[in-house]
Amino acid sequence: MPPAMSQAASLDAPNPIDTPAFKARRTQNWIVLGLLYAFFYMTRYNFAANMDGLAKLFGWTNTQLGIFETVLPLVYGLSVVVNGPISDRIGGKKAFLFGAVGVTIMNILYGLGIMLVQTPAEVTGKGHSIAVLKPAVMHFGLSGGTVLTGLAVVWGINAYFQSFGALSIVKVNAQWFHVRERGVFSGIFGVLIRFGLILAFSGAPLLAATLGLQYAFLLPGVVVGILFVVNYFLMENAPADAGFPGVDTGDGSGAGGGEDDKPPTLRFVLAKVFASRAAWIIAFGSMMLGLVRRSTVDSWFAKYFAESYVPHGLDKSSFPAYQAAAWGIALLGIAGGFAFGAASDRVFHARRAPVVTMGFIGMGVTLALFGLTDRLAPGPWQAALFVSILSFFVNGSHGMIGGAASMDFGGRKAAATAAGLFDGMQYLASSVVGLGMGYTIDRWGWKAWQWVPIPFAVLGAALMVTLWNVKPKGAGGH
């Protein structure tokens, strides 16, 4: 057949994205990829879930714990920006597997670092009134400062490898999901995030309480290693690699297959994202989201519960209100992801900014109500309710920015670069609330905790409302 006739035939062929075979293969891809991504979250947030245990073991203050909450988002934020174009060039599968190897090694090293404690510290008080009566004694004559520095370095390297997770999952799925499916995809994206946070905030403390604190890092690291093998054999980077050429995702990137599937040039992926005014506004909105997210539901809430409500001598993992908060954050976060995704696809016709604007407003109102009621000392169940509602707005907005918008404005060829910009700016901004929030709690206590993020929610809403009518090119039907 002459080349012209072959090209015409391919243009007349139905889009494989609509076939049952394609959807079945995409589901297989999504399950194994999603499980690995969820355990990336567990191996990133197992530290935040066990901050109270680490503080008691090592005698660390909230400010010292804030070092880790600064190092991880700072390294992560820089890494995703740099590694985004790399992931676009080498493909999501290779990038994800590379990250999985590093995450496995770093979590095992962190667990072994915990085992360096020979005699735990003796501490009294809690929150901003904590005092170290006797510092922890380390094996091999190591000083507490040396171990703190070493573990912070390990956690920073872990952040570098973690950065390949969001880049890779967005890169892979930008090639498997049409633009009008990506709002719903963002809901699935949110399920994975919240499942990973359940594993971290509910599961990791249980591992620490039953087996020892080190196992909250050792065992999740081993699971990531196992899922590396599973994804190596069962996950494919693009539909063409699984026998489905000619997939058109409707984002202006064209149909996959042939010349179109050549790796994009660095100039192309940088121009696609960094020359876009809308992309930069989303990136600054993502910064505001990071400041709210990392200072509340994705980090400090576990220590807030441990120090504000859990009775002395009881582990928080067996405290019902804490587990209700951990699961409530996950379940309402999942609901937020699907609600925001469905609304953006069906009500706002692939526009992401309206629902993200509403999400920021919801965060600000929830935090204000939380802070007001917390001054009345209502108890742990009300606190669990408020952090769960906050998660609804946070996760719904994050799914839009980190999932749908990254694919929309990056397209199939530059999705990882867009994700790197949006996610990187979010984590770079949130590094401020590591040491900053730790110092705030040490200085003023937990009564100041809910009020600090409110201005960021207000600014986020003001930024995103300017993109109210913006949608990606090529967002037509399929």
C-alpha positions, 0 to 999 in steps of 0.5 A: 500500500502506498504511504499516502494511502496507509496514512489515510487509512490510519486516520480513518481508523477508530481511536483504540482508546474506546475499545474494551481490550484497550481499557482492560490493558489500561486497568492492568497498567494502572493497578500495578503502577498505582500500588507502587505509587501508593507505597511511594507515599507510605515511604515518604510520610512514614516519618511524619506519621511517627514524629512523636515516636522519633521525638521520644526515642531521640529526644528531638524537639519540634524544631529538630523534627522540622529539619526533616520536614524542610529537607524532604520537600526542599530536595523533592521540590528541586528534584521534580523540576530538574527530573521532569524533562529527564522523565519526559525523555526516558519515559515514565516506566524507566523513571519510576523503576529508577526511583523505586530502587532508591526509595527502597535503599533509603528507607532501609537505611533510615530503619537501620539508622534508628537501630543506632539508638542504644539507650532512648532519651528521657523526656518530660512534657510535650509540645512546646513544653517538652524538656530532655532530661537525658539525651539518647545514647548511640551505639559506636560512640556516635553523637546525637547530632551526628545521627540527626545529620546522617538521618536528615541526609538519608531522608533528603536522598529519599526525597530525590528518588521520591520525586520520580513517582509523581512525574512518572505516574503522570507521564505514563497516564497522560498517554493512556487517558483522553483529556476528557477522562483526566478529571476522573483520573485525578480522582483515581490519582487521589485514591492512590495518594490517600491509600498511601497516606492510610498506609503511612498514618494508620499502618506505619504507627501500627508497625512501630507499636507492634514490631518496633519503630525501625520496621515502620521504615524497613518493611515499607522499603522492602515492599517498594522493592517487591513492587519494582519487580512487579512493575518491571514485568507488568507495566508499560510506558505507553499504549504502543508498547502494549500493542495499541498504536495510534492512540489520540489523547485529545490534548493537542499532542496527536496520536501515538505511533510512528514519528509521533512517538519519538522522544521529545526534544528538551527545547519542546518540553521546556517551551510547552510548559515554561512559556505558558502563562497559565502554567505559571499561575497554576504553579504559584497556586500549587505553592499555596496548596503546598503551604496548606497541605504540608502544614496540616493533613499531610504532616503535622496532624499526627503529632497534633493528635499525639500531644493534644489528645492521646492519654499518657502511656497510650500509643496513638495507633490504638487511640480510636479518634486518631485512627478515625482522623487517619481514615477520615482524611483518606476517605474524604480526600478520595471523595474530594478527588472524585467530586472535583474531578467529575465537576471539572469534566462534566460541569466545567467542561475540562476547566480545572481552575473553578474547582481548585478556586472553590477548594482553596475557599473550602480550606480557608473556611475549614481551618478558621472553624477548626481554629475557633472550635479548638480554642473551646477544647471540644475534644479529639472527635471534633478535631478528627472531623475537621481534619477530614473535611480539610482533606476533602478540599486539599486532595480534590485541589491537589488531584486537579493540579498534580494530575489533570492540569499536568497532563492538560498543559504538558500534553503526552510529550511534556506531562512530566515537565508540567508535573515537575513544575507544579509539584516542585513549586508546591514542595519548594514552598512547603519546605518553609513550613517544616522548620517554620511550623516546628518553631511555631509549635515550640514557641506558641503551642498547638493553638497557633497551628490551624491559623498559620495556613489560612492566608495561603488558602486565600492567596491560592483562591485569588490566583486560581480565579484568574484562570476561571475560563481557561481550558487545554487546547484540543479539549474537544470530545473523543 
